[in-house]
Amino acid sequence: QYLSIASTPNAWDIYLKQGLDEVNSHLKDVSIRAEICSSEQLSRLVHEHSIDLALTTVPFKSDDVEILELSESMLSLCCSVALAEQPLEHLNISLDWGTKINEAIEKNYPEIKKAGMRTGSLQVALNYLSTNKSAIILPEEIAKSLVSKGELVMLESLAPLSVKVYLIYLKHTKNAGLSQFIDVFTQMLKNKKGR
């Protein structure tokens, strides 16, 4: 059996990178093809039946798709350890979390409008952060692992501002194994909420 998944870079880093092993353990006889692409490409690929499932942090609107919220992570302001005293003077990285969230961030932290690095990729932002002292706004799950390694300091939570990851698929699909795959995601979601 064969399933194809496409994800935006941030949805991959926040959710699928950790979740793919768990998905594989539930579906032994399934071959998975995974792609990374933009939100615009995701919508096109789903509607063209080129992929079975899409993961994104910004869901696209269509009457033809089902949308399942997989996770929600509060955003928090973090900075390099050396900048803990004056973080806002060094808010040099702006991640694209979608228009609504970005507008709310800019309202709270107008300094971010002058960011030297703007990206839609969490991985690009973290690579830049590793060689440039900076403040950054990250999902708390990602931030906590970097804080525990001593790489970052978490300054404050931006709650209720959060980033969500959504699973999107066509309502009417020809792939019989897809419902089993979606059940695995749904079960993973229930297990997370039960913790």
Salt bridges, closest charged atoms under 4 A:
ASP13 OD1 - LYS17 NZ 3.69
GLU35 OE2 - ARG33 NE 3.13
GLU48 OE1 - ARG44 NH1 3.52
GLU69 OE1 - LYS164 NZ 3.60
